[in-house]
Amino acid sequence: MEMKSTAQAGGRMTKGNFPPLAVFVKNLIPGTYKTRIADEKGLAVAREVYQSLLEITEKTVADYPGEVYIYFNNSIPQPKDFPFFKKMSWRVQKGSDLGERMSNAFEELLSNHRGAILIGSDCPVLNLDHLRMASEMLRQNEVVFGPAVYGGYYLIGMNRHYSLLFENIPWSTSSVLDNSMRIAHQSQLSFHTLPMLYDVDKYSDWERFVRSD
């Protein structure tokens, strides 16, 4: 769904007129990442899959024309314990749940920038073209969503801090995107949806990616 934008945002754009990109990642603490895969295949397989996803995400964002910020869910790790994204700015997520953590990240980035984009590290089919498209659509809309197959979203961008998009959302359910778009519509925020992609939540999702690669 796309609606005509009515708001003008202040601040500055980043290099090349691309908004900053926040990447949410998890520290490599066993049992805290890819828990569904860990339940299916064990901790070793879950670690292998997640490290592969981090490597893929790193390659995708390495050529992003704007600034890239890596947000860890726990703490800033020692470089020897996290061999990814080493040339990018590392920060820590702040908040008690996913919505609050995303909201705080946007608030932080939007204090100095006119627009920001946030992605996770679970979508191996996300590519640079999707990020460029999100940046372009954010110039024409107040919010951009990247819908995921299971009902969430793999990307969200906004040109101002719309904290209401992160409030009272049933995270990790199939209704995340629908609820988010409903709130945006009720709040008269213009938004654009990108192509639907799939995240890797289950081992079958990873197998799907490996077969298609």
C-alpha positions as a Markdown table, in Angstrom:
| # | Residue | x | y | z |
|---|---|---|---|---|
| 1 | Met | 0.0 | 0.0 | 0.0 |
| 2 | Glu | 1.3 | 3.4 | -0.9 |
| 3 | Met | -0.2 | 6.8 | 0.1 |
| 4 | Lys | 0.9 | 10.3 | -0.9 |
| 5 | Ser | 3.3 | 11.8 | 1.6 |
| 6 | Thr | 2.2 | 15.0 | 3.4 |
| 7 | Ala | 5.0 | 15.6 | 5.9 |
| 8 | Gln | 8.4 | 17.3 | 5.5 |
| 9 | Ala | 11.2 | 16.1 | 7.6 |
| 10 | Gly | 14.2 | 18.2 | 8.9 |
| 11 | Gly | 17.8 | 17.3 | 9.5 |
| 12 | Arg | 20.4 | 16.1 | 7.1 |
| 13 | Met | 20.9 | 13.1 | 4.8 |
| 14 | Thr | 24.0 | 11.0 | 5.0 |
| 15 | Lys | 26.7 | 10.6 | 2.3 |
| 16 | Gly | 25.2 | 10.2 | -1.1 |
| 17 | Asn | 21.8 | 11.2 | 0.2 |
| 18 | Phe | 21.3 | 7.8 | 1.6 |
| 19 | Pro | 19.8 | 7.5 | 5.2 |
| 20 | Pro | 21.8 | 5.7 | 7.8 |
| 21 | Leu | 21.3 | 1.9 | 8.1 |
| 22 | Ala | 20.9 | 0.1 | 11.4 |
| 23 | Val | 21.6 | -3.6 | 11.5 |
| 24 | Phe | 20.2 | -5.5 | 14.5 |
| 25 | Val | 22.4 | -8.5 | 15.4 |
| 26 | Lys | 22.7 | -10.9 | 18.3 |
| 27 | Asn | 25.8 | -11.6 | 20.3 |
| 28 | Leu | 27.1 | -15.1 | 19.7 |
| 29 | Ile | 25.9 | -16.4 | 23.1 |
| 30 | Pro | 24.7 | -20.0 | 22.7 |
| 31 | Gly | 20.9 | -20.4 | 23.1 |
| 32 | Thr | 20.1 | -16.8 | 22.3 |
| 33 | Tyr | 20.1 | -16.9 | 18.5 |
| 34 | Lys | 18.3 | -19.1 | 16.0 |
| 35 | Thr | 16.4 | -20.9 | 18.9 |
| 36 | Arg | 14.0 | -22.7 | 16.6 |
| 37 | Ile | 16.9 | -24.1 | 14.6 |
| 38 | Ala | 18.7 | -25.0 | 17.8 |
| 39 | Asp | 15.6 | -26.9 | 18.9 |
| 40 | Glu | 15.5 | -28.7 | 15.6 |
| 41 | Lys | 19.1 | -29.4 | 14.9 |
| 42 | Gly | 21.1 | -28.5 | 18.0 |
| 43 | Leu | 23.3 | -25.5 | 19.1 |
| 44 | Ala | 26.2 | -26.3 | 16.8 |
| 45 | Val | 24.0 | -26.1 | 13.7 |
| 46 | Ala | 22.2 | -23.0 | 14.9 |
| 47 | Arg | 25.6 | -21.3 | 15.4 |
| 48 | Glu | 26.8 | -22.4 | 11.9 |
| 49 | Val | 23.6 | -21.1 | 10.3 |
| 50 | Tyr | 23.6 | -17.8 | 12.2 |
| 51 | Gln | 27.3 | -17.1 | 11.5 |
| 52 | Ser | 26.5 | -17.7 | 7.8 |
| 53 | Leu | 23.7 | -15.3 | 8.0 |
| 54 | Leu | 25.9 | -12.7 | 9.6 |
| 55 | Glu | 28.5 | -13.2 | 6.9 |
| 56 | Ile | 25.9 | -12.8 | 4.2 |
| 57 | Thr | 24.4 | -9.6 | 5.8 |
| 58 | Glu | 27.9 | -8.2 | 6.2 |
| 59 | Lys | 28.6 | -8.6 | 2.5 |
| 60 | Thr | 25.2 | -7.0 | 1.6 |
| 61 | Val | 25.6 | -3.9 | 3.7 |
| 62 | Ala | 29.3 | -3.4 | 2.9 |
| 63 | Asp | 28.5 | -1.6 | -0.3 |
| 64 | Tyr | 25.6 | 0.4 | 1.1 |
| 65 | Pro | 26.2 | 4.1 | 0.2 |
| 66 | Gly | 25.2 | 5.5 | 3.6 |
| 67 | Glu | 26.5 | 5.0 | 7.1 |
| 68 | Val | 26.0 | 1.6 | 8.7 |
| 69 | Tyr | 25.5 | 1.0 | 12.4 |
| 70 | Ile | 25.6 | -2.4 | 14.0 |
| 71 | Tyr | 23.3 | -2.8 | 17.1 |
| 72 | Phe | 24.1 | -5.7 | 19.4 |
| 73 | Asn | 21.3 | -7.2 | 21.5 |
| 74 | Asn | 23.5 | -7.7 | 24.6 |
| 75 | Ser | 26.8 | -5.8 | 24.7 |
| 76 | Ile | 29.7 | -4.7 | 22.5 |
| 77 | Pro | 31.7 | -7.9 | 22.0 |
| 78 | Gln | 35.4 | -8.4 | 21.8 |
| 79 | Pro | 36.5 | -8.4 | 18.1 |
| 80 | Lys | 37.9 | -11.8 | 18.6 |
| 81 | Asp | 34.5 | -13.1 | 19.6 |
| 82 | Phe | 32.6 | -11.5 | 16.8 |
| 83 | Pro | 34.5 | -11.5 | 13.5 |
| 84 | Phe | 31.9 | -9.6 | 11.5 |
| 85 | Phe | 31.2 | -5.9 | 10.6 |
| 86 | Lys | 34.6 | -4.8 | 11.9 |
| 87 | Lys | 34.8 | -1.7 | 9.8 |
| 88 | Met | 31.4 | -0.4 | 10.9 |
| 89 | Ser | 30.2 | 1.5 | 14.0 |
| 90 | Trp | 29.1 | -0.8 | 16.9 |
| 91 | Arg | 26.4 | 0.1 | 19.3 |
| 92 | Val | 24.1 | -1.6 | 21.8 |
| 93 | Gln | 20.3 | -2.0 | 21.6 |
| 94 | Lys | 18.4 | -0.4 | 24.5 |
| 95 | Gly | 15.0 | -1.4 | 25.7 |
| 96 | Ser | 13.1 | -4.3 | 27.3 |
| 97 | Asp | 11.5 | -5.7 | 24.1 |
| 98 | Leu | 12.1 | -5.6 | 20.4 |
| 99 | Gly | 9.8 | -2.7 | 19.8 |
| 100 | Glu | 11.4 | -0.6 | 22.4 |
| 101 | Arg | 14.8 | -1.5 | 21.1 |
| 102 | Met | 13.9 | -0.5 | 17.5 |
| 103 | Ser | 12.2 | 2.6 | 18.6 |
| 104 | Asn | 15.3 | 3.7 | 20.6 |
| 105 | Ala | 17.6 | 3.0 | 17.7 |
| 106 | Phe | 15.5 | 5.2 | 15.4 |
| 107 | Glu | 15.3 | 7.9 | 18.0 |
| 108 | Glu | 19.1 | 7.9 | 18.3 |
| 109 | Leu | 19.7 | 7.9 | 14.5 |
| 110 | Leu | 17.0 | 10.4 | 13.7 |
| 111 | Ser | 18.4 | 13.0 | 16.1 |
| 112 | Asn | 21.0 | 13.7 | 13.5 |
| 113 | His | 19.6 | 12.4 | 10.2 |
| 114 | Arg | 16.6 | 12.9 | 8.0 |
| 115 | Gly | 15.5 | 9.4 | 7.8 |
| 116 | Ala | 16.8 | 6.0 | 8.8 |
| 117 | Ile | 16.4 | 2.3 | 7.9 |
| 118 | Leu | 16.6 | -0.7 | 10.1 |
| 119 | Ile | 17.1 | -4.4 | 9.2 |
| 120 | Gly | 17.8 | -7.6 | 11.0 |
| 121 | Ser | 20.4 | -10.3 | 10.2 |
| 122 | Asp | 18.0 | -13.1 | 9.3 |
| 123 | Cys | 17.2 | -12.4 | 5.6 |
| 124 | Pro | 19.8 | -13.8 | 3.3 |
| 125 | Val | 17.8 | -12.9 | 0.1 |
| 126 | Leu | 17.9 | -9.2 | 1.0 |
| 127 | Asn | 20.3 | -7.4 | -1.3 |
| 128 | Leu | 21.6 | -4.0 | -2.0 |
| 129 | Asp | 18.9 | -3.2 | -4.5 |
| 130 | His | 16.3 | -3.6 | -1.8 |
| 131 | Leu | 18.2 | -1.2 | 0.4 |
| 132 | Arg | 18.5 | 1.3 | -2.4 |
| 133 | Met | 14.8 | 1.0 | -3.1 |
| 134 | Ala | 13.9 | 1.5 | 0.5 |
| 135 | Ser | 16.1 | 4.7 | 0.5 |
| 136 | Glu | 14.3 | 6.0 | -2.6 |
| 137 | Met | 10.8 | 5.3 | -1.2 |
| 138 | Leu | 11.7 | 6.9 | 2.0 |
| 139 | Arg | 12.2 | 10.2 | 0.1 |
| 140 | Gln | 8.6 | 9.9 | -1.0 |
| 141 | Asn | 6.9 | 8.4 | 2.1 |
| 142 | Glu | 7.1 | 8.7 | 5.8 |
| 143 | Val | 7.5 | 5.0 | 6.4 |
| 144 | Val | 8.8 | 2.0 | 4.4 |
| 145 | Phe | 8.1 | -1.7 | 5.3 |
| 146 | Gly | 9.8 | -4.8 | 3.9 |
| 147 | Pro | 7.2 | -7.5 | 4.4 |
| 148 | Ala | 8.4 | -11.0 | 5.5 |
| 149 | Val | 6.7 | -14.2 | 4.6 |
| 150 | Tyr | 5.7 | -15.2 | 8.1 |
| 151 | Gly | 3.9 | -11.9 | 8.8 |
| 152 | Gly | 6.6 | -9.7 | 10.2 |
| 153 | Tyr | 9.0 | -7.4 | 8.3 |
| 154 | Tyr | 12.6 | -7.7 | 7.4 |
| 155 | Leu | 13.0 | -3.9 | 7.0 |
| 156 | Ile | 11.5 | -0.7 | 8.3 |
| 157 | Gly | 12.4 | 2.8 | 7.5 |
| 158 | Met | 11.1 | 6.2 | 8.6 |
| 159 | Asn | 11.8 | 9.8 | 8.1 |
| 160 | Arg | 10.9 | 10.8 | 11.6 |
| 161 | His | 10.6 | 9.0 | 14.9 |
| 162 | Tyr | 7.1 | 7.5 | 14.8 |
| 163 | Ser | 7.3 | 5.6 | 18.2 |
| 164 | Leu | 3.6 | 4.6 | 17.9 |
| 165 | Leu | 4.7 | 2.0 | 15.3 |
| 166 | Phe | 6.5 | 0.1 | 18.0 |
| 167 | Glu | 3.8 | 0.2 | 20.7 |
| 168 | Asn | 1.4 | -2.6 | 21.5 |
| 169 | Ile | 2.7 | -4.9 | 18.7 |
| 170 | Pro | 2.6 | -8.6 | 19.3 |
| 171 | Trp | 6.2 | -9.3 | 18.4 |
| 172 | Ser | 7.2 | -12.7 | 16.9 |
| 173 | Thr | 3.7 | -13.3 | 15.6 |
| 174 | Ser | 2.2 | -13.5 | 12.1 |
| 175 | Ser | 0.3 | -10.2 | 12.7 |
| 176 | Val | 3.3 | -7.9 | 13.2 |
| 177 | Leu | 3.1 | -6.3 | 9.8 |
| 178 | Asp | -0.6 | -6.1 | 9.6 |
| 179 | Asn | -0.8 | -4.3 | 13.0 |
| 180 | Ser | 2.1 | -2.0 | 12.0 |
| 181 | Met | 0.4 | -1.0 | 8.7 |
| 182 | Arg | -2.9 | -0.5 | 10.5 |
| 183 | Ile | -1.3 | 1.9 | 13.0 |
| 184 | Ala | 0.4 | 3.8 | 10.1 |
| 185 | His | -2.8 | 4.0 | 8.2 |
| 186 | Gln | -4.8 | 5.2 | 11.3 |
| 187 | Ser | -2.1 | 7.8 | 12.0 |
| 188 | Gln | -2.3 | 9.0 | 8.4 |
| 189 | Leu | 1.3 | 8.2 | 7.8 |
| 190 | Ser | 2.2 | 7.6 | 4.1 |
| 191 | Phe | 4.0 | 4.3 | 3.6 |
| 192 | His | 5.3 | 2.0 | 0.9 |
| 193 | Thr | 5.8 | -1.8 | 1.0 |
| 194 | Leu | 8.8 | -3.4 | -0.7 |
| 195 | Pro | 8.8 | -6.9 | -2.3 |
| 196 | Met | 8.0 | -9.7 | 0.1 |
| 197 | Leu | 11.1 | -11.8 | 1.2 |
| 198 | Tyr | 11.6 | -14.6 | 3.7 |
| 199 | Asp | 13.6 | -14.7 | 6.9 |
| 200 | Val | 15.4 | -17.7 | 8.1 |
| 201 | Asp | 13.5 | -18.8 | 11.2 |
| 202 | Lys | 13.5 | -22.6 | 10.8 |
| 203 | Tyr | 16.0 | -25.0 | 9.3 |
| 204 | Ser | 13.8 | -25.5 | 6.3 |
| 205 | Asp | 14.1 | -21.8 | 5.5 |
| 206 | Trp | 17.9 | -22.2 | 5.5 |
| 207 | Glu | 17.7 | -25.2 | 3.3 |
| 208 | Arg | 15.5 | -23.3 | 0.9 |
| 209 | Phe | 18.1 | -20.6 | 0.7 |
| 210 | Val | 21.0 | -23.1 | 0.2 |
| 211 | Arg | 19.1 | -24.8 | -2.6 |
| 212 | Ser | 18.4 | -21.5 | -4.4 |
| 213 | Asp | 21.9 | -20.1 | -4.0 |
